Amino acid sequence: MDAAALAQALRGAVLAQDFGAVADPQDGGRPLRHFPSLDLAVVAFPAGAAPVMANVLFSREHPEGLVATIAPGAGPVRGLRYLADQRDARGESIAWRPDSDWSRMDWQPLHGDAGPRVVAPYPASLLKLMLLVACAWLVDQGRCRWEQPWVHGERELALRDWAFEMCCFSSNEATSALVALMHRLGAIQRGPDGAERHNALHGLFARLGLPTLRFANTRADGGWGNGAGAGVGQLQMTAWDTVRLLWWLDPQAPPPPWLGADAPRLSSQSRGQVLHCLQEQALHEVLSSSALAGLPGWVRGLPARLPARWLRADGSLEAGGLRYPGDLRRLSVAGPDSELVFAHKTGNTENYCADAGIVLGLPPRRRHYLIALLSNLGSRYAPQPGTATTWRLPALGAAVDAALAPWLEGR
């Protein structure tokens, strides 16, 4: 499989899910008026061969999908104009309403100045991956320590424990604690007028050649959502730059070819902390759906193993106050429904759903790839309580894995 074949496999997997037929409860349960936005990127690592990569993007303006042109050496996407998502004066996300008219909206550029335009959906809690990496980088710069206690609100935890809660069950409280720490350390600075004067996260992403990763306009008190003036339109990611960030983190991947010898590197300890947070993810409910296996109508996604730490005596899952029913113990050991380790971070709000991570086969399986998906298919489209999004997203995860497995396993 080469890049062109991979791109067509990804495009075919998206189209096969018939996302245009998703029912919209904001429009009386009718099918979506506008094809949803999906940004899907994969980098596969076949044994003994060069990495193979592709990025496909869909939207109301491109329902048949665009195949991104990737610069040599897995560099940035070329020939697309990424636009930042947006909200109105009340802080509400407006681009995804049934009656939204994109031709009358004031779009701000995110990256690129030529080619078809693509609106980059807000990454939801996938944005916490950027903050996790920033914490690791600051630890390696000697500006903080993983074991360092940090007080936020009424709680005091070590930095590593705030990071764990932020990633493994997507704690917003932990995210606010770490945003506040970024400001306290001077990694993010705002002037008397409120304008951002310094952002070490943006400096790191620039050095890593990841131009669409943005973590802007957060507040010293830990505010990072729409109400704080950040959130939609200020915190941005795209699938291609997200998989390249994961490539930089992945110890089993070959060196990122777009980076020079002087590029930033994480210490083995800090990279280990980051990967630990991603590997212990409890929220397998988007591209992988193992946490939802106890729900009626379950659709299996990526066949990922559930971390056993979250399972109760009866086999149900509980993490950070979130509970998932059913006996899920069969999914915490290698078997037909758990062939992979998926070290990942999810994101989910009413209007957005995202998932990105590192996929490794459980022995004797050998597949190894990175995957990132960002979309506007949030909980608004969930078919039943307890689900994060339409079952079509786990089905897409399963379809991508099914396309890659025979090739990467050498079957």
N, C-alpha and C positions, 0 to 999 in steps of 0.2 A: 504494500500500500504506500503510495506517495502522497504528497500534500494535496494534489488535485483530487485524488480518490478519497482521501480523508474528508476534505471539504464537502464533497458530494454525499458522502455517508452521513455527515452531520446534518447537512441540509435536508436530506431525505428523512432522517430520523425526526426532525422538527415537523416537516410537512405531514408525516404519517400520523401525527397526534391530533390533527384537525383542530388546532387551537382556536381557529375562528368560530368554532361551534360552542365554545365555553359560554355558559349562561351568565348573564350579568344581573345580579339582584338590584343594582341601581337603575336598571332599565326594564323593570318588570319581569325579569327572568328570561328575557329574550337573548338570543346569541349576540355576542359582542358586535357592536356597530363597526368597530375598527379592529383590524388584526392587531394582536398584542405585540409589544416590543420584547424581543428575546435576543440576547447577546451571548453566544455560546462559543467557547474556545477550548481546544484540546491540544496538548502536546504529549505525544506517545514516544516511549523509549523502547524500541524493539531491541532484543538482545543482539549484540555484535553489529549493530547498524546505527546510522545517524538518526537523531530525533526527527520525527515527522510531526508537523503542526498545521493547524488550520483554525480559522475564526469565521463564523457565519453570523449574520445579523439580520433580524426581521423587524418590521414595524408596519404601521398602517400605510406608510408610503412605499414600503418594500415587502409586500406580503409573500412574494416568492423567494425572498432572501437574497442577501448580498454576500459574496465571498470576499473577505478582506484581503488586500495585498499587503504582505508582510515584508518588511525591509530585509535585505540580506543579513545573515547572522542572527535571525530571530529578533530583529530590531522592531521599532514602532510600526504600527499600521500606517500605510500610505493611501492617499486617494480617497479619504473620507473626512467629512467635517463633523466632528463630534460636538454636539450642543449640550450644555448643562441643563439638567432638569430644573423645574421652577415651581414656585409657590406664589400665591397672591399676597396682598397686603395684610390679610388676616392670618398668614402663615399656613395656609392650606394648599396641599398639592392639587394642582388644577389641570395638568396635562392629560389626565387619564379619566376624566369624567365622560360619560356617554356623549354629551353635546359639545365637548371641547373642540375648538377649531384651531388647528395648529397654524393655519395661514394668518391668523389674527393675533398671534402671541409673540411677545418680544423675547426672542431667544438670545442667550448669551453664549459665546463660543467657549468650548472646553479645550479642544485640540484639533489641529488640522485646518487648512485654509483652502482646500480644493476638493472637488468631487461631491458625491451625494451626501446629504446631511443625515445624521443619525442622532436621535435624542438618547442620551445615556441615562437610563432609569436610575433613580436613587438606589444605592446598594443595600438599604436597610441595615440590619446588624452585621452584614458582611464587612461593613466599615470597621468593625472591631478588630479585624485582622490587621489593618493598618496601624492601629493603636498598639496592638500586641507587639508588632515588629518594632515600633518606635521605642517601647519600653526596653526591649532587648538591646537595641542600639545604644540607648542611654546608659544601660548597665555596663555595656562594654566600653563606653567612654568614661567610666568611673564617676558618673553623675548621680548614680543611685545603685542600690544593691537589691538582688532578688529577695533577700531575707529582711530588707529594711521595712520597719513598721510604718504604716501610713494611716492617719485618722481621717475619715470622711464621714460626715453626719455623726451618727452615734456608734460607729463601728471602727475598730482598729484591726487591720490585717496586714500581714506581710505583702509586699509587692507581688510576689509569686502567687499568693492566694487570691488577691484581687484579680490578677490576670486569669487565673484558672476559672473563677466564677464568671468573668466577663465572656470567656470563650465557651466553656463547657455547657452552660445553660443560659448564656446570653444575658447575664444580669446587667440591667441598665444602671443600677446603683453602682456596680463595680466599674462600669464604663465612666460614669461621672467622676468617681474617685480618681481614676487614672488620668482623665482629662485635667482635673484640678491639679494633679501632680505634675503634669506637663507644664502647666503655667507656673507652679511653684518653683520648678527647676529652671525656669527661664527658657525652656525649649519652645514655648509659644509666648509671645509678648505682644501686648496691645498698648497703644499710646493713650494719652489722656482723652483724645477724641474718639476712642474706641476702635480705631483702625488697627489692623494687624500689622505690626512692624517687623516681626521676626517669627519664622516658623521652621524649626529644625526638621520637622517631618517632611516638609516640602523640599528642604535641602537634601535630605537623604534620598527621597524618591527621584529627584533630579540627578543625583550621582548614580543612581541605579538605572537611569534611562527609562523611567516610567512616568510619562508626562500626564497621564489622565488620572493619576492617584492624587486626590486633593482632600485635605483635612483642615478646612478653613473656617474661621470666624467663631471658634468655640470660646467659652468664657472661663474666667479664672475660678468661678465657683463650681466648675464642672459641667456647665450647661453645654449641650451639643445638639439638641433637637431643634425643631422648627421654632418653638417658642423662645429659644435662646438666640435666634438669629442665625443659627447654623443649619443643620439638617438638610432638607431637600435643596439642591442647587449649590450647596457649599461643601458637602461631603460627597465626593464623586469617585467612582471606579468604573473601569470597563473590563470586560472579560479577558481581553488579550493582555493588558497590563497586570491583571490579577494572576493569571497563570504564570506570567514571567516573574512576579514576586514569589510565587510558590516554587518556581524553578530555582531561584536564588536560595530558597530555604531548604530544598530537598537534598539531603546528603547522599542519596543514591543516584541522583541525576548527574550527567556530565556537566562540566563547568558551563555557566551561561555564556554563549558565544558572543553576545553583544557587549560584554563587559571586558574592560582591560585589566591588566595586572594590578592597577592601583585602585580598583573599585572597592567599595566597602565590603567587609566580610564580617560575619558574626562569629564569635567564639563558639567552641563546641558546647560549652555550658549553656550559653544563651540560646543557641539554636535548639538544644535539647529541651529547654524549657518551653520554647514556642511549639515544638512538635508534640510535646507532652500534652499541652493544652488542646491542640487540634485532634490528637489521637483519642482523647477521652471525651470527645463530643457526645453529649446525650441526645441532641436534637436531630435524630435521623428521621427527617420528615419532609425532605424536598427531593433532591436527586436520589438519595437513599431514603427508604421509608421503613426501616426495620422497627423503629419505635412505634409505628402505627399498625403493626401486624395484628393487634388485638381488636381492631375496629372492623365493622362490617364493610364488605366491598373492598378490602385492602388490595392495593395494587403494588406489587413489589417493584422497587427501584433498583439502583445499584445494589448488588447482593453483599451488603456491608455488615460486618460483625458489630454487634452492640457491645460497648464496654460493660463488663459484668459488674463494675462498681455501682451502677445505678439500679440494679435489679433488686427488688424486695424478695422476701421469702416465698411469696406466691407467684413470682415471676413477672409481676408488673414493674413498670419503670417509674422512678421518682427522682427528680433532680431539681433543686432550687425551688421547691414548691409546685413544680409541674408534675403531673401524673399521666401516665399512659396505661390503659388497661390491658388485660390479657396475660397469658403465660408466655413470656418472650424468651425463656431460658434457652430454647433451641437456637436462638439467634445470637447468643453470646459465645457460641463455640463454632468451630469450623464445620460446615455442612452445606447442603444444597442451597440454603437461603443466606449463607454467610461465607462467601468465598474470598472476601476482600477485607483489608483494613483501609478505611477511608478516613484520613486525617484531614478534617475540614472545618469550615465555619459556615453557618447558615445565616440568613437574614429574612425576616418576615414582618410585614406590617399590612395594613388594610390594602394598600395599593401596590406593594412591592414584595417580591420574593427572589432570593438569591441563594447560591450555594457554590462553594469552591473548595477544592482540596487536592490532596495527593492520594492516588489509588495504588495500592500494592496488593498483589495476590498472596493469599495465605498458602504456604507450601502444601502440595507441590505446584500450585498455580504460580505463574511467573509474570503475569501482566503488571505493567508499571506505566502509569500515565497521570497527567495533571488535567483537571477539568474545572471550568468556571462558567457559571450561568448567572446572568442578571436579567430580570424581567419585571414587568408591571403586573404580574399575576399573583397578587397578594391574597390575604385571608378573605377578602371580599368574594373570592371565587371558590372558597372551600365548600365542598358539597355537604359536609356534615360537621357537627361539633367535634372538636378534637383534632381536626385536620388543619394544616397550615395553608393549603392551596389546592388547586385542582389536582385530581389524580393524574392528570396528563403530564405533570412535571416528573413525578417518580417514573412514569412510563417512559418518558424521554431518557431519564438516567439509565433505565434498563436497556433501552434500545441502543444507546451509545455503547454501553458495555458489551452488549451482544455483538455489535459490529466490530469492536476492537479485540474481543477475547480470542477468536480463532487465529487471528494474525499474530497477536502478541504471545500467545501460548504455543505457536508453531504447530497447530493442529492440521 
